[in-house]
Amino acid sequence: MQLFYDLKKSFRGAGFYGMAFFMKKEGIWQGMRAIWPICVGYFPLGLAFGVLAEKAGLSGLHIFFMSFLVFAGSGQFIAVSMLDAGASALAVILTTFMVNLRHLLMSSSLAVWYRGESRSRLSLLACFIVDETFAVNTSRLKAGAWSLTSAISASFFAYAAWVGSTVLGGIFGRFIAPSAFGIDYALIAMFICLLVFQLNGLLYVLTGLAAALAGTLAALFIPGNAFIVVGAVTGATVGLFLKRLALASGRKVRES
């Protein structure tokens, strides 16, 4: 309730209620220009999820509320596959919780760039942070000035595109085969593209290799989907270590 009160207060301070406060902010256009490629990419990905969810027995309303409340592509794909396999609700909740723990790391990382901002606005940004919005916001922050309003609006539009496309997939899923058009590969393709765009220096290549190796080994020896968390934590740790090592030796971290 306190968080809801803080969010409502921040909206009033801008002169609006709900998401409408963005419309008087210039940063909304920056956010839209930055995120539109992700929104376009979300359309086939969201359709793929909606189709798979419909085949697993979820209704359009179920799909809407899952995307509306969860907003975690990989976590939702895993949840649907587990439900389709007959897993219990507790198993689904615990698994998706572990898979989505990386969102805590991503939100904390972005919050460092916005010291002094209100907790309510940072909490709003955190609600819309997934791998794709984190990648876009991080690249923009490294490139130069990127306001919190731009970050929130970009992340929100990605969220809206995801919710809309998954619902459409659920509605028309009955007319599409689960493996048609390669939709079962859509999520993997999205993550590969995000990784390639992040590999703009030796440090990033080594970090990616460390995360891939740790995740692969964890997948071989640890049951379940904990390998995702292992890979993410290992990559973040190795990246931080290599960056500090380079700075301590007096060398500038290479970006290209």
Salt bridges, closest charged atoms under 4 A:
GLU54 OE1 - LYS55 NZ 3.93
GLU117 OE1 - ARG121 NH1 3.87
ASP131 OD2 - ARG102 NH2 2.64
